[in-house]
Amino acid sequence: MAHLVHRPQKGRGTDREGIMTKIVVIERNVFFRAGIVQLLSGLTPEVTVSGHAYSDLDVEPDKTRQATLVLLSVSSPERRDSLIAASNRAYSPKSMILMSEGEPTTDSMQGLPAVVAGLINKQSAPEVFLACVRVVLAGGLCFPQRMGDAPEIPHRSTNIPDTEISGKSESKPVPAGTEAAMLGLTPRQYEVLVLLARGNPIKAVARNLNISVATAKVHTDSVYQRLGVHNRGEAIYAASARGARLGRATSDPAPTAHFDGREG
């Protein structure tokens, strides 16, 4: 079966472990498959992106085909588990993002194996696709906000301390001031970024910091500008890629990016 392949520039294309970063797109519609491959080809010159049909999954395991990330189109809920298993067998990916035919449902989130790090509607905007892929490649999770399990942080009448931003009291967090300086952010901008990374919408950010929604939006735009990104997911990815823990203790898991196509 012929398939599209985008290859990186010679001499490039390795991840932090020195292994080629390979993204595999599995989609039955040839036109949509070509579009996703083309979109991801502009992600970075350091990856190889290839597109495949379902029929390409019927192969024997081969280490030379091992992928860093698989984007798997799920044609129907009934076929979800069998397609995931076949993709694992064929490409042994480190992570997988499922692409649904429509808005994800609660049932589509149940019983997902650990390799699945994201779920996205195929009709999502291109920038949402790119942000989701970047977050997962950075070791995070990408699920629709309405399906996420990250609750809003309870309202507090005082601001988050500049020296400690953490959702857990039993673990020692990374000093916020150090990370803010590392990222080139002011303490307030860093507080906003941490709250965004926890899945809070703009209104919840404003409420937690006792500032107006308009001010929260200004701080958010400033964070994006300083990090050179355009949305929440890209901001989380950029900060994580620079070594920021975003208020997590060293033993905490990677941040989860929630996407619903909106920033509010």
C-alpha positions in Angstrom: 0.0 0.0 0.0 1.5 3.3 -1.1 1.7 6.0 1.6 2.8 9.5 2.1 6.1 10.2 3.9 7.7 13.4 5.0 11.3 13.1 5.9 13.5 15.5 8.0 16.5 17.2 6.7 19.7 15.1 6.6 21.5 15.0 9.9 18.5 15.9 11.9 15.5 14.0 13.2 16.4 12.5 16.6 14.6 12.8 19.9 16.3 13.2 23.3 17.3 9.6 23.3 19.0 9.8 19.9 16.2 7.9 18.2 14.5 9.2 15.1 11.2 10.9 16.0 8.6 9.2 13.9 4.9 10.1 13.6 2.5 7.7 12.0 -0.9 8.8 10.8 -3.4 6.0 10.4 -6.5 7.1 8.5 -8.8 5.4 6.0 -9.7 8.5 4.0 -6.8 9.1 1.7 -7.5 12.9 1.3 -7.8 13.5 5.1 -4.7 11.4 5.6 -2.7 13.4 3.2 -3.9 16.6 4.8 -2.9 15.5 8.3 0.6 14.4 7.0 1.0 17.8 5.3 -0.1 19.7 8.5 2.3 17.7 10.7 5.1 18.1 8.2 5.4 21.7 9.2 5.5 20.9 12.9 9.3 20.7 13.0 12.1 19.5 10.7 13.1 17.0 13.3 10.4 14.4 12.6 9.4 11.9 9.9 5.7 11.8 9.2 4.0 9.0 7.3 0.4 8.2 6.4 -1.1 4.7 6.3 -4.4 3.0 5.7 -6.0 0.4 8.0 -4.8 -2.3 5.7 -1.2 -1.4 6.6 -1.9 -2.5 10.1 -2.0 -6.2 9.0 1.7 -6.8 9.3 4.1 -8.7 11.5 5.8 -6.7 14.3 9.1 -5.1 13.1 11.3 -2.9 15.3 12.3 -0.8 12.2 8.7 0.5 12.1 8.6 1.6 15.7 7.0 5.0 16.0 7.3 7.8 18.6 3.6 8.7 18.1 0.7 7.3 16.3 -2.4 9.3 15.3 -5.1 6.7 14.9 -8.5 7.5 13.3 -11.2 5.5 15.0 -14.0 4.9 12.5 -16.5 3.5 15.0 -16.6 2.9 18.8 -16.9 -0.8 18.2 -13.6 -0.9 16.4 -11.6 1.3 18.8 -10.0 -1.5 20.9 -9.1 -3.7 17.9 -7.6 -0.7 16.0 -5.5 0.3 19.0 -4.3 -3.2 19.4 -3.4 -3.5 15.7 -1.6 -0.2 15.8 0.4 -1.2 18.9 1.4 -4.5 17.2 2.4 -2.8 13.9 4.2 0.3 15.2 4.9 -0.2 19.0 4.4 3.6 19.6 5.5 5.4 22.7 2.2 7.3 22.7 -1.0 7.4 20.7 -3.6 10.1 19.9 -7.1 8.9 18.9 -8.9 10.9 16.2 -12.7 10.6 16.6 -15.3 11.1 13.8 -17.2 13.6 15.9 -17.3 15.1 19.4 -15.8 12.6 21.9 -18.3 11.0 24.3 -17.9 9.8 27.8 -18.0 6.2 26.7 -15.1 6.9 24.3 -12.9 7.8 27.3 -13.6 4.5 29.2 -11.0 1.7 29.4 -8.3 3.4 27.3 -4.9 1.8 27.6 -2.0 3.7 29.0 -0.4 4.3 25.5 -3.3 6.5 24.6 -2.2 10.0 25.6 -4.8 12.1 23.7 -8.2 12.2 22.0 -9.2 14.8 19.4 -12.1 15.5 17.1 -11.1 15.2 13.5 -12.9 18.4 12.8 -10.8 20.4 15.2 -8.9 23.4 13.9 -5.3 22.8 12.6 -3.8 24.8 15.4 -5.5 22.5 17.9 -4.2 19.4 16.2 -0.6 20.9 16.3 -0.8 21.9 19.9 -2.2 18.5 20.9 0.7 16.7 19.1 3.3 19.0 20.7 1.9 18.4 24.2 1.9 14.6 23.7 5.4 14.6 22.2 6.5 16.5 25.3 5.1 13.7 27.5 1.8 15.3 28.4 -1.8 14.4 27.9 -4.3 16.0 25.5 -8.0 15.4 26.1 -11.1 17.5 25.5 -11.8 19.9 28.3 -15.3 18.8 28.9 -14.1 15.2 29.3 -11.1 16.1 31.4 -10.7 15.1 35.0 -8.8 18.3 36.1 -11.2 20.2 38.3 -11.0 23.9 38.8 -8.9 25.0 41.7 -11.0 26.0 44.7 -11.4 29.7 45.1 -8.9 31.4 47.5 -9.1 34.9 48.8 -5.3 35.3 48.6 -2.9 35.1 45.7 -0.8 32.0 45.1 2.5 32.5 47.0 5.3 33.4 44.7 7.6 30.8 46.3 5.2 27.8 46.2 2.6 26.8 43.6 1.5 23.3 44.1 -1.6 21.1 44.2 -0.1 18.8 46.8 1.1 19.6 50.3 2.9 16.4 50.9 5.5 16.9 48.1 8.0 19.6 47.7 7.3 21.7 44.6 9.8 23.4 42.4 10.3 27.1 43.4 8.1 29.3 41.3 10.4 32.2 41.2 13.2 30.1 39.7 10.9 28.8 36.9 9.4 32.2 36.2 12.9 33.6 35.6 13.9 30.6 33.5 10.9 31.2 31.3 11.3 34.9 31.2 8.0 35.5 32.9 6.9 37.8 35.7 5.7 36.1 38.9 2.1 37.0 38.0 2.5 35.6 34.5 3.9 32.4 35.9 0.9 32.1 38.3 -1.4 32.5 35.3 0.5 29.8 33.3 0.3 27.3 36.2 -3.4 27.8 36.5 -3.8 27.4 32.7 -1.7 24.2 32.9 -4.1 22.8 35.5 -7.0 23.1 33.0 -8.6 26.3 34.4 -10.5 28.5 32.0 -9.8 32.2 32.0 -12.7 33.0 34.3 -11.3 30.6 36.9 -7.8 32.0 36.6 -9.2 35.5 37.3 -11.2 34.2 40.3 -8.2 32.4 41.8 -6.0 35.4 41.5 -8.6 38.0 42.5 -8.2 39.9 39.2 -10.7 40.8 36.5 -11.2 38.5 33.5 -9.9 41.3 31.3 -6.7 41.4 33.3 -6.3 37.6 33.2 -6.6 37.7 29.4 -3.9 40.4 29.2 -1.6 38.2 31.4 -2.4 35.2 29.2 -1.6 37.0 26.0 1.6 38.2 27.6 2.6 34.7 28.5 1.9 33.5 24.9 4.0 36.4 23.5 6.9 35.8 25.8 6.9 32.0 25.1 6.5 32.6 21.4 3.3 30.5 21.2 -0.4 31.0 20.2 -2.5 29.0 22.7 -2.6 27.1 26.0 -1.4 23.8 24.7 1.6 25.3 23.0 2.4 27.3 26.1 2.4 24.1 28.2 4.6 22.4 25.7 7.1 25.3 25.4 7.4 25.6 29.2 7.8 21.8 29.7 10.3 21.6 26.9 12.4 24.1 28.8 12.3 22.0 31.9 9.5 23.8 33.8 7.4 21.8 36.2 4.6 24.3 36.3 3.9 23.9 40.1 4.3 20.2 40.1 6.5 18.4 42.6 9.2 16.3 41.0 7.3 13.1 41.5 4.1 14.5 39.9 3.0 13.4 36.4 3.3 15.6 33.3 0.7 18.4 32.8 -2.5 17.6 30.9 -3.6 20.0 28.2 -7.3 20.2 27.6 -8.6 21.4 24.3 -12.2 22.3 23.2 -11.2 24.7 20.4 -11.6 27.7 22.7 -9.2 29.6 25.1 -11.9 30.9 27.5 
